[in-house]
Amino acid sequence: MSMSSGIKKSLTSVSRREGRSLTVLAIVLFLLFDFIALSLNVWLSYRIEQQAININLSGRQRMLSQRMVKTLLLMDKSASDEQRYTEHLEELRDTFDRFEFTLDAFHRGGRTLSAESQMIEVEPLTSEATRAIINQALLEWAPLRQKIRQLIGREFDTLLLQQANDVAQRKNLTLLALMNALTVELEHETQDEAQRIRFFQGVAFLMALINFTVAIILYRLRVRKAHHTLDLVDNIMNRIATGIVVVDDSGTIVRANSVMAKMSGFPASELLNKKLSTLLVEHDGMTFGLKKQGERYHCKIEISKVSLNNKPATVYTVIDDSVTVAQQQELTMLAYHDQLTNLPNRHLFKDRLDLELKHSNRRGEKMAVLFIDLNGFKDVNDQYGHKFGDLLLGRVAVRMCDAVRESDTVARIGGDEFTLLLTDITTYDQCKSLVEKILHEICKPYLIQDIVVEIGASIGVSCFPDDANNDADLVSLADKAMYQSKASGESRITFASEWYTDKDS
C-alpha cells in the first residue's frame, strides 16, 4: 500500500513539473511506435509478395522438368518427321531457357521469365536449407543441361538424342523431388518470417500500449488538479491511430475515439452508452469488429484495466487486422491452388492423397489415382493462342469436376496435365465406368469464342491396394500407364495392372 502511494506521489510530482513536456513526449513516442508497426506491416506485405513469386517459380520448375522429358520423348518419336521434330526442338529450347534462367536466378539472383514471358527480377535464395537444395539441383541438372545444350546447338543427332533421353529419365524424378522440397521449404520460411515480423509488430504495439497507459495516468494526475480530465483524455485518444474504446464495469461504452467511430461507421456520440457487444464479438476463438451496416472485420484487441473518475473501467485498443488475414489467405491460395483453374495444385494433391491413403487403409477401401495428359492441346494452343488455350484448360477442369463425385479430387499439376483421386471404389467395373465417363466428357467438342475445337486425353490409372500401397508408387504407376496410353497416339485409358500384365506376357 505504501509503495503504491509512493509511486502515485512521484507521478503526481512529475506531472505537475513537466506536464506539457510529458504530453508531447507521450504523443511522439506513440506515433513512433505506431509508425514502426505500420512499417513492419508494409515490409511483411513486400516479403509475402516476394516469397509468393519464389513459391510459384519453384512449382513451375517441376512442371518444366516434366515438360523437357516429355518433349525429348516426342522428339524421339518424330525423328522421321522433320517439321514435327523442329517444332518439338523449339519447345525444348523454350522450356530449357525458362528452367535454366530460373534455377540460375535462385542461385545467384537475376532475371527470369514469368508465365507471361516477361522478365522479372528474382533475388538469390539465402537460407542454408534452400541453398543446399539449389546446389544439389545444380549438380543433378548439370549433365542433363550439357546434353540438351548440345542437342539444341546441333543438327539432328540420333545418338545425342538417345543420350539426352537417358539422362533425362535418370535425373527427372530427382529434380522433381528437389523442386518440391524447395517449394515446401519456401512456404515454411515464409510462415516463419511472417511470425517473426508479427512478433516485432506485437512488441511495438505493446510498447505503444504501455506508453499510452502511462500517458493516461499522467494526464489523469495532471488534469485532476485542473478539473479537465475528460477533455485531455479525449484529446489523447483522438490523436492515436488505432481504435480506443473505454467501458465501465457493466460493459457500457463511456468513451470512444474518432478512429473507432470511423472503423465502426457509428458517430462517436452515438457510441456512448451502447454495450461493447455493439462493436466487438468473439466467434470460434477469434475477435471480430462489427460495423453499423452489419458487416464484420477481423481485428486484434489489447485490454487494460484503468480507473476513471475513481471508478473501475476497461480500455480496449482495437486494430483492424483484416488486411493481414487476407494476405495470409492469399498466400495459402497461391501455395496450394493452380491460379489458372483454381484446382488444387501438386502440393495439395499430395496432401490429399496421403490423407485418403490413411483413410482407405484404415477402412479397407479401394481408391484410384489418375494421370491425364490432353491430346491435341498444343496444336489448339499454337493455332489460337495462349489465352484461348487457357480458356480451354478452364473448360476441361470444369468438365472433369462435374464428371466426378464430391469426395473425389481433381488437380492440375502443370501445362495440360491433370491428376485425379477417386475414393471409395468398390469394384474394378465401377472404377472403369468412372474413368470412361471422365474421358467421354473431355473428348466432347468445346465451343470457345465461336470456335469449335476437339481434343482427346491419354489416361493412366493405378489402384490402391491392388497395384501399390503407397503414394509414390501409385503416382509413378499412373504416370507410366499414362505414357503407355500416349504411345498409342489416340485417346485411351490404360490401367497399370493391365499394362504390367501385357508387359509380362
C-alpha positions as CSV (number, residue, x, y, z in Angstrom):
1,M,0.0,0.0,0.0
2,S,2.8,2.4,0.9
3,M,4.7,1.6,-2.3
4,S,1.6,2.3,-4.4
5,S,1.2,5.6,-2.6
6,G,4.8,6.5,-3.2
7,I,4.6,5.8,-7.0
8,K,1.4,7.8,-7.2
9,K,3.0,10.8,-5.3
10,S,6.1,10.6,-7.6
11,L,3.9,10.6,-10.8
12,T,1.9,13.5,-9.4
13,S,5.0,15.5,-8.7
14,V,6.4,14.8,-12.2
15,S,3.1,15.6,-13.8
16,R,3.0,19.0,-12.1
17,R,6.5,20.0,-13.0
18,E,6.7,18.5,-16.6
19,G,3.1,18.2,-17.6
20,R,3.4,19.8,-21.1
21,S,6.7,18.2,-22.0
22,L,5.4,14.8,-20.9
23,T,2.3,15.3,-23.1
24,V,4.4,16.0,-26.2
25,L,6.8,13.1,-25.4
26,A,3.9,10.6,-24.9
27,I,2.4,11.6,-28.3
28,V,5.7,11.5,-30.1
29,L,6.5,8.1,-28.6
30,F,3.1,6.7,-29.5
31,L,3.4,8.0,-33.1
32,L,6.9,6.5,-33.3
33,F,5.7,3.0,-32.2
34,D,2.6,3.3,-34.4
35,F,4.9,4.1,-37.4
36,I,7.2,1.1,-36.6
37,A,4.1,-1.2,-36.5
38,L,2.9,0.2,-39.8
39,S,6.4,-0.1,-41.4
40,L,6.6,-3.8,-40.3
41,N,3.2,-4.4,-41.9
42,V,4.4,-2.9,-45.2
43,W,7.6,-5.0,-45.0
44,L,5.5,-8.1,-44.3
45,S,3.4,-7.4,-47.4
46,Y,6.5,-7.0,-49.5
47,R,8.1,-10.2,-48.2
48,I,4.9,-12.2,-48.7
49,E,4.7,-10.9,-52.3
50,Q,8.4,-11.9,-53.0
51,Q,8.1,-15.3,-51.4
52,A,4.8,-16.0,-53.4
53,I,6.8,-15.3,-56.6
54,N,9.5,-17.8,-55.5
55,I,6.9,-20.4,-54.5
56,N,5.2,-20.1,-57.9
57,L,8.6,-20.3,-59.7
58,S,9.7,-23.4,-57.8
59,G,6.4,-25.1,-58.5
60,R,6.8,-24.2,-62.2
61,Q,10.3,-25.7,-62.2
62,R,8.8,-29.1,-61.5
63,M,6.4,-28.7,-64.5
64,L,9.2,-27.5,-66.8
65,S,11.3,-30.6,-65.8
66,Q,8.5,-32.9,-66.8
67,R,7.9,-31.0,-70.0
68,M,11.5,-31.4,-71.0
69,V,11.3,-35.2,-70.5
70,K,8.0,-35.3,-72.4
71,T,9.4,-33.2,-75.3
72,L,12.5,-35.3,-75.6
73,L,10.3,-38.4,-75.9
74,L,8.2,-36.7,-78.6
75,M,11.4,-35.7,-80.5
76,D,12.5,-39.3,-80.4
77,K,9.1,-40.5,-81.8
78,S,9.0,-37.7,-84.5
79,A,12.6,-38.2,-85.7
80,S,11.4,-39.1,-89.2
81,D,9.2,-36.0,-89.5
82,E,11.5,-33.0,-89.9
83,Q,8.7,-30.4,-89.3
84,R,7.4,-32.1,-86.1
85,Y,11.0,-32.6,-84.9
86,T,11.7,-28.9,-85.4
87,E,8.6,-27.9,-83.5
88,H,9.5,-30.1,-80.6
89,L,13.1,-28.8,-80.6
90,E,11.8,-25.2,-80.4
91,E,9.6,-26.2,-77.5
92,L,12.6,-27.9,-75.8
93,R,14.7,-24.7,-76.3
94,D,12.0,-22.5,-74.7
95,T,11.4,-24.9,-71.8
96,F,15.2,-25.3,-71.2
97,D,15.7,-21.5,-71.2
98,R,12.9,-21.0,-68.6
99,F,14.3,-23.8,-66.3
100,E,17.9,-22.6,-66.7
101,F,17.1,-18.9,-66.1
102,T,15.0,-19.6,-63.0
103,L,17.5,-22.1,-61.4
104,D,20.3,-19.6,-62.0
105,A,18.2,-16.7,-60.5
106,F,17.6,-18.8,-57.4
107,H,21.3,-19.5,-57.2
108,R,22.8,-16.1,-58.0
109,G,19.9,-13.7,-58.4
110,G,18.9,-12.0,-61.6
111,R,16.2,-12.1,-64.2
112,T,14.0,-14.9,-65.4
113,L,10.8,-15.3,-67.5
114,S,7.4,-15.1,-65.9
115,A,4.4,-17.2,-67.0
116,E,3.5,-14.3,-69.4
117,S,7.1,-14.4,-70.9
118,Q,8.0,-11.1,-69.2
119,M,11.3,-10.6,-67.5
120,I,11.1,-10.4,-63.7
121,E,13.8,-9.8,-61.1
122,V,14.5,-12.6,-58.6
123,E,16.7,-12.3,-55.5
124,P,19.0,-15.2,-54.7
125,L,17.9,-17.7,-52.1
126,T,20.0,-17.2,-49.0
127,S,18.9,-19.6,-46.3
128,E,21.0,-22.6,-45.6
129,A,18.3,-25.1,-46.4
130,T,17.3,-23.5,-49.8
131,R,20.9,-23.0,-50.8
132,A,21.6,-26.7,-50.1
133,I,18.6,-27.7,-52.3
134,I,19.6,-25.4,-55.1
135,N,23.2,-26.6,-55.0
136,Q,22.1,-30.2,-55.2
137,A,19.7,-29.3,-58.0
138,L,22.5,-27.6,-59.9
139,L,24.6,-30.8,-59.6
140,E,21.7,-33.0,-60.8
141,W,20.9,-30.5,-63.6
142,A,24.5,-30.3,-64.9
143,P,24.6,-33.5,-67.0
144,L,21.1,-33.0,-68.4
145,R,21.9,-29.3,-69.1
146,Q,25.0,-30.3,-71.1
147,K,23.2,-32.9,-73.3
148,I,20.2,-30.5,-74.0
149,R,22.6,-27.7,-74.9
150,Q,24.4,-30.0,-77.3
151,L,21.1,-31.2,-78.8
152,I,19.8,-27.7,-79.3
153,G,23.0,-26.4,-80.9
154,R,23.5,-29.3,-83.5
155,E,21.9,-30.8,-86.5
156,F,19.7,-33.9,-85.8
157,D,21.8,-36.5,-84.0
158,T,20.2,-39.8,-83.1
159,L,22.9,-40.9,-80.6
160,L,22.9,-37.5,-78.9
161,L,19.0,-37.5,-78.6
162,Q,19.1,-41.0,-77.1
163,Q,21.8,-39.9,-74.6
164,A,19.7,-36.9,-73.7
165,N,16.6,-39.1,-73.2
166,D,18.6,-41.5,-71.0
167,V,19.9,-38.7,-68.8
168,A,16.5,-37.0,-68.6
169,Q,14.9,-40.3,-67.4
170,R,17.5,-40.7,-64.7
171,K,17.5,-37.1,-63.4
172,N,13.8,-36.2,-63.8
173,L,12.5,-37.7,-60.6
174,T,15.4,-36.3,-58.6
175,L,14.9,-32.8,-60.0
176,L,11.1,-33.1,-59.3
177,A,11.8,-34.1,-55.7
178,L,14.2,-31.3,-55.2
179,M,11.9,-28.6,-56.7
180,N,9.0,-30.0,-54.5
181,A,11.3,-29.8,-51.4
182,L,12.3,-26.2,-52.4
183,T,8.6,-25.3,-52.6
184,V,7.9,-26.7,-49.2
185,E,10.9,-25.1,-47.6
186,L,10.0,-21.7,-49.1
187,E,6.5,-22.0,-47.7
188,H,8.0,-22.8,-44.2
189,E,10.4,-19.9,-44.4
190,T,7.6,-17.5,-45.4
191,Q,5.5,-18.6,-42.4
192,D,8.5,-18.3,-40.1
193,E,9.4,-14.9,-41.4
194,A,5.8,-13.7,-41.1
195,Q,5.7,-14.9,-37.5
196,R,8.9,-13.1,-36.6
197,I,7.7,-9.9,-38.2
198,R,4.4,-10.2,-36.3
199,F,6.3,-10.7,-33.1
200,F,8.1,-7.4,-33.6
201,Q,4.7,-5.8,-34.5
202,G,3.4,-7.1,-31.2
203,V,6.3,-5.7,-29.3
204,A,5.9,-2.3,-31.0
205,F,2.1,-2.4,-30.3
206,L,2.8,-3.4,-26.7
207,M,5.3,-0.6,-26.2
208,A,2.7,1.8,-27.7
209,L,0.1,0.5,-25.3
210,I,2.4,0.8,-22.3
211,N,3.2,4.4,-23.4
212,F,-0.5,5.1,-23.9
213,T,-1.3,3.7,-20.4
214,V,1.4,5.8,-18.8
215,A,0.2,8.8,-20.7
216,I,-3.3,8.3,-19.5
217,I,-2.1,8.0,-15.9
218,L,0.0,11.2,-16.1
219,Y,-2.9,13.0,-17.8
220,R,-5.3,12.0,-15.2
221,L,-3.0,13.0,-12.4
222,R,-2.4,16.4,-14.1
223,V,-6.0,17.2,-15.1
224,R,-7.5,16.1,-11.8
225,K,-5.8,19.1,-10.3
226,A,-7.1,21.3,-13.1
227,H,-10.6,19.6,-13.4
228,H,-10.2,18.9,-17.1
229,T,-9.6,15.1,-17.1
230,L,-12.1,14.1,-19.8
231,D,-11.2,16.7,-22.3
232,L,-7.5,15.8,-22.2
233,V,-8.1,12.0,-22.3
234,D,-10.3,12.6,-25.4
235,N,-7.5,14.7,-26.9
236,I,-5.0,11.8,-26.5
237,M,-7.4,9.2,-27.7
238,N,-8.2,11.1,-30.9
239,R,-4.5,11.5,-31.7
240,I,-3.9,7.7,-31.6
241,A,-4.0,5.9,-35.0
242,T,-5.9,2.8,-33.5
243,G,-9.4,2.4,-32.2
244,I,-9.9,3.1,-28.5
245,V,-13.0,2.2,-26.5
246,V,-13.4,2.7,-22.8
247,V,-16.2,0.8,-21.0
248,D,-17.4,0.8,-17.4
249,D,-17.7,-2.3,-15.2
250,S,-21.2,-3.0,-16.7
251,G,-19.8,-3.2,-20.2
252,T,-21.3,0.1,-21.3
253,I,-19.2,2.4,-23.6
254,V,-18.3,5.6,-21.9
255,R,-15.6,6.9,-24.3
256,A,-14.6,6.1,-28.0
257,N,-12.1,7.9,-30.1
258,S,-12.6,9.1,-33.7
259,V,-10.7,6.1,-35.2
260,M,-13.1,3.7,-33.6
261,A,-16.0,5.7,-34.8
262,K,-14.6,5.6,-38.4
263,M,-13.9,1.8,-38.2
264,S,-17.4,1.0,-37.0
265,G,-19.4,3.5,-39.0
266,F,-21.0,4.9,-35.9
267,P,-20.7,8.6,-35.0
268,A,-18.6,8.9,-31.8
269,S,-21.5,10.5,-29.9
270,E,-23.8,7.6,-31.0
271,L,-21.5,5.0,-29.5
272,L,-21.8,6.4,-25.9
273,N,-24.0,4.3,-23.6
274,K,-24.1,1.4,-26.1
275,K,-22.9,-2.1,-25.0
276,L,-19.5,-3.2,-26.0
277,S,-21.1,-6.1,-28.0
278,T,-22.3,-3.4,-30.5
279,L,-18.6,-3.1,-31.6
280,L,-16.8,-6.3,-30.7
281,V,-17.8,-10.0,-30.8
282,E,-16.0,-13.3,-30.5
283,H,-16.5,-16.3,-32.8
284,D,-14.6,-19.6,-32.9
285,G,-11.9,-18.1,-30.7
286,M,-11.3,-15.1,-32.9
287,T,-12.3,-11.4,-32.3
288,F,-14.3,-9.5,-34.9
289,G,-15.3,-5.9,-35.1
290,L,-18.8,-5.0,-36.1
291,K,-19.8,-2.2,-38.4
292,K,-23.1,-0.2,-38.3
293,Q,-24.1,-1.7,-41.6
294,G,-23.9,-5.2,-40.2
295,E,-20.6,-6.2,-41.7
296,R,-17.8,-7.6,-39.6
297,Y,-14.0,-7.4,-39.9
298,H,-11.1,-9.4,-38.2
299,C,-9.3,-7.4,-35.5
300,K,-6.8,-7.6,-32.7
301,I,-7.5,-6.2,-29.3
302,E,-5.5,-5.3,-26.2
303,I,-7.2,-4.9,-22.9
304,S,-6.1,-2.9,-19.9
305,K,-7.8,-2.1,-16.6
306,V,-7.8,1.6,-15.5
307,S,-9.6,3.8,-13.1
308,L,-11.7,6.6,-14.5
309,N,-13.1,9.2,-12.1
310,N,-12.2,6.9,-9.2
311,K,-14.3,4.1,-10.8
312,P,-13.0,0.9,-12.5
313,A,-13.0,0.9,-16.3
314,T,-11.5,-1.1,-19.1
315,V,-9.7,0.2,-22.1
316,Y,-9.9,-1.8,-25.4
317,T,-7.3,-0.9,-28.0
318,V,-8.6,-2.2,-31.4
319,I,-6.5,-2.8,-34.6
320,D,-8.2,-3.7,-37.9
321,D,-6.3,-6.9,-38.9
322,S,-8.4,-7.8,-41.9
323,V,-5.6,-6.9,-44.4
324,T,-3.1,-9.2,-42.8
325,V,-5.6,-12.0,-42.6
326,A,-6.5,-11.5,-46.3
327,Q,-2.8,-11.6,-47.2
328,Q,-2.4,-14.9,-45.3
329,Q,-5.4,-16.4,-47.1
330,E,-4.0,-15.2,-50.4
331,L,-0.6,-16.8,-49.7
332,T,-2.3,-20.1,-48.8
333,M,-4.3,-19.9,-52.1
334,L,-1.1,-19.3,-54.1
335,A,0.7,-22.1,-52.4
336,Y,-1.9,-24.8,-52.7
337,H,-4.0,-23.9,-55.8
338,D,-3.4,-23.6,-59.5
339,Q,-4.0,-19.9,-60.4
340,L,-5.5,-20.6,-63.9
341,T,-8.1,-23.2,-63.0
342,N,-8.4,-22.7,-59.2
343,L,-7.9,-26.5,-58.9
344,P,-5.6,-28.0,-56.2
345,N,-2.0,-28.0,-57.3
346,R,0.5,-30.8,-57.0
347,H,1.3,-30.0,-53.4
348,L,-2.3,-30.0,-52.2
349,F,-3.0,-33.1,-54.3
350,K,-0.1,-35.0,-52.5
351,D,-1.5,-33.9,-49.1
352,R,-5.0,-35.2,-50.0
353,L,-3.5,-38.4,-51.4
354,D,-1.6,-39.0,-48.2
355,L,-4.8,-38.4,-46.1
356,E,-7.0,-40.6,-48.3
357,L,-4.5,-43.4,-48.3
358,K,-4.6,-43.5,-44.5
359,H,-8.5,-43.4,-44.5
360,S,-8.7,-46.2,-47.2
361,N,-6.1,-48.3,-45.4
362,R,-7.9,-48.0,-42.1
363,R,-11.4,-48.7,-43.6
364,G,-10.3,-51.4,-46.0
365,E,-11.5,-49.3,-49.0
366,K,-10.1,-49.1,-52.5
367,M,-9.1,-45.9,-54.4
368,A,-7.6,-44.9,-57.7
369,V,-5.1,-42.4,-58.9
370,L,-5.4,-41.0,-62.5
371,F,-2.8,-39.2,-64.6
372,I,-4.3,-37.3,-67.5
373,D,-2.5,-35.7,-70.4
374,L,-4.5,-33.8,-73.1
375,N,-4.1,-34.9,-76.7
376,G,-4.0,-32.2,-79.3
377,F,-4.0,-29.3,-76.8
378,K,-0.6,-28.0,-78.1
379,D,-2.0,-27.7,-81.6
380,V,-5.0,-25.8,-80.4
381,N,-2.8,-23.6,-78.2
382,D,-0.4,-22.9,-81.2
383,Q,-3.2,-22.2,-83.6
384,Y,-5.4,-19.9,-81.5
385,G,-3.0,-18.5,-78.9
386,H,-2.2,-18.9,-75.2
387,K,-5.3,-17.0,-74.0
388,F,-7.5,-19.4,-76.0
389,G,-5.6,-22.3,-74.6
390,D,-6.1,-21.0,-71.0
391,L,-9.8,-20.8,-71.6
392,L,-9.8,-24.4,-72.9
393,L,-7.9,-25.6,-69.9
394,G,-10.5,-23.9,-67.7
395,R,-13.4,-25.7,-69.5
396,V,-11.6,-29.0,-69.2
397,A,-11.2,-28.5,-65.5
398,V,-14.9,-27.7,-65.1
399,R,-15.9,-30.8,-67.1
400,M,-13.7,-33.1,-65.0
401,C,-15.1,-31.7,-61.8
402,D,-18.6,-32.2,-63.0
403,A,-17.8,-35.8,-64.0
404,V,-16.6,-36.9,-60.6
405,R,-18.1,-37.1,-57.2
406,E,-17.8,-34.5,-54.3
407,S,-15.5,-36.9,-52.4
408,D,-13.1,-37.1,-55.4
409,T,-10.2,-34.6,-56.1
410,V,-9.2,-33.0,-59.4
411,A,-5.8,-31.3,-59.6
412,R,-3.8,-29.6,-62.3
413,I,0.0,-30.3,-62.0
414,G,1.1,-28.0,-64.8
415,G,0.7,-27.5,-68.6
416,D,-2.0,-29.8,-69.9
417,E,-1.5,-32.5,-67.3
418,F,-4.1,-33.3,-64.6
419,T,-4.3,-35.8,-61.7
420,L,-7.4,-37.2,-60.2
421,L,-8.1,-39.1,-56.9
422,L,-11.1,-41.3,-56.9
423,T,-12.1,-42.6,-53.4
424,D,-14.4,-45.2,-52.1
425,I,-14.1,-47.5,-55.1
426,T,-15.9,-50.8,-54.5
427,T,-15.2,-52.7,-57.8
428,Y,-13.0,-52.6,-60.8
429,D,-16.0,-52.1,-63.1
430,Q,-17.1,-49.1,-61.0
431,C,-13.7,-47.6,-61.4
432,K,-13.6,-48.3,-65.1
433,S,-17.0,-46.7,-65.6
434,L,-16.0,-43.5,-63.7
435,V,-12.8,-43.2,-65.8
436,E,-14.6,-43.8,-69.1
437,K,-17.1,-41.1,-68.1
438,I,-14.3,-38.6,-67.5
439,L,-12.7,-39.5,-70.8
440,H,-16.0,-39.1,-72.6
441,E,-16.6,-35.6,-71.1
442,I,-13.1,-34.5,-72.0
443,C,-13.4,-35.6,-75.6
444,K,-16.7,-33.7,-76.3
445,P,-16.4,-30.7,-78.6
446,Y,-15.7,-27.3,-77.0
447,L,-17.3,-24.0,-78.2
448,I,-15.0,-21.1,-77.2
449,Q,-15.3,-17.7,-78.7
450,D,-17.5,-19.0,-81.5
451,I,-14.8,-21.6,-82.4
452,V,-15.4,-25.3,-82.0
453,V,-12.4,-27.4,-81.1
454,E,-11.9,-31.0,-80.1
455,I,-9.2,-32.6,-78.0
456,G,-8.5,-36.0,-76.6
457,A,-6.8,-37.4,-73.5
458,S,-4.4,-40.1,-72.5
459,I,-5.2,-41.6,-69.1
460,G,-3.2,-43.8,-66.8
461,V,-4.8,-45.4,-63.8
462,S,-3.3,-47.1,-60.7
463,C,-5.4,-48.6,-57.9
464,F,-4.9,-49.0,-54.2
465,P,-4.2,-51.5,-52.8
466,D,-4.1,-53.8,-55.9
467,D,-1.3,-52.0,-57.7
468,A,0.6,-50.3,-54.9
469,N,0.1,-49.4,-51.2
470,N,2.0,-46.1,-51.0
471,D,1.6,-42.6,-52.7
472,A,4.9,-42.6,-54.6
473,D,4.3,-46.0,-56.3
474,L,0.7,-45.1,-57.1
475,V,1.6,-41.9,-58.7
476,S,4.6,-43.4,-60.6
477,L,2.5,-46.3,-61.9
478,A,-0.3,-44.0,-63.0
479,D,2.2,-41.8,-64.8
480,K,3.8,-44.7,-66.6
481,A,0.4,-46.1,-67.6
482,M,-0.5,-42.6,-69.0
483,Y,2.6,-42.6,-71.2
484,Q,1.6,-46.1,-72.4
485,S,-1.7,-44.6,-73.5
486,K,0.1,-41.6,-75.0
487,A,2.2,-44.0,-77.1
488,S,-0.9,-45.4,-78.8
489,G,-1.4,-41.9,-80.4
490,E,-5.1,-41.8,-79.6
491,S,-7.4,-41.2,-76.6
492,R,-7.1,-44.2,-74.4
493,I,-7.3,-45.5,-70.8
494,T,-4.5,-47.7,-69.5
495,F,-4.8,-49.4,-66.1
496,A,-1.4,-50.1,-64.5
497,S,-2.5,-53.7,-63.7
498,E,-3.4,-54.4,-67.4
499,W,-0.2,-52.7,-68.7
500,Y,2.0,-54.8,-66.4
501,T,0.1,-57.9,-67.4
502,D,0.7,-57.2,-71.1
503,K,4.3,-56.3,-70.5
504,D,5.0,-59.5,-68.7
505,S,3.3,-61.6,-71.3
